[in-house]
């Protein structure tokens, strides 16, 4: 029913972050436009200029491609630029993963702003559906369909453990840990301090084998990158780092790893499907719905060490074994397509009403 046009931007086009647009092409998709927005710096000024570049690039792309609708996922600044450009051009926006909370990030305000520019909303849980409605969106435009990431988990052909070890040049030990830590963008100059606490805990636990994935392009991300490289250099017998594992290697790693540590949304949304524990550090994911496999932890070495002791306990392993993922069953994409087909008339009506909720104040 639809002709797909893919616009790739942000870290997908950056060699520093793995040039992951190649994965899109390797999956058989043609990229209609590439919008380059990232600079060589990660300061607040550089991010603001990236949004400006994105607005200009997406404006030209949408004029050329002339889409009937634009589908965006999430809350990053690149997607904010895409939404602004589509909104000004009166192109209907469909937003995925609205209504979520990440109170430690500028992404929170960006996500809610995209919600107000969008005409149709596909959220990942019922809690988030109600929150989008609370933001004034009409209930007949908001649908709880689950998280798309769970579709990948359900449908993926995983790499065997032996082949993955060979591919990563890393042997999974009795206690292996995957670490992804991104900057907390509402805190100034805190990234280095927080991450040093994590590294201190990992230094104290010599029994852990560690896989790092690089942080994203948020403010101060390069500080974390430098610290990771130094740690891996000094612990080369038990630690490795990857700019990007890619979808297949990353999810295969989640299958064989023992613990996920850091502050990535993947540690919240995807790990319950693997029944693996997550140690969620700091405030980046504060407010997001979490399953029973997640331990929220202060970015302090003693707290992190205590959390590591807990997740390796037999009791916590049993707890994880009984999990049900609150983010869906892996059939999200099919639901989205069916609803878009059914709601095409609603999508094309650019004038929407503000839905008022009756409060008892």
Secondary structure, DSSP 8 states (H G I E B T S, - for coil): -----EEEEGGGG-GGGT-THHHHHHTT--EEEEE----S--SHHHHHHHHHHHHHHHHHHHHHH--SEEEEES--HHHHHHHHHHHHTT-EEEEESTT---TTSTHHHHHHHHHHH-SEEEESSHHHHHHHHHTT--GGGEEE---HHHHHHHH-----HHHHHHHHT----SSEEEEE----TTSTT-HHHHHHHHHHHHHH-TT-EEEEE---SSTTHHHHHHHHHHHHHHTTTTEEEES--HHHHHHHHHHH-SEEEES-THHHHTHHHHT-EEEEETTTTTTS---TTEEEE-SSHHHHHHHHHHHTSHHHHHHHHT---TT--S-HHHHHHHHHHHTHHHHH-------------
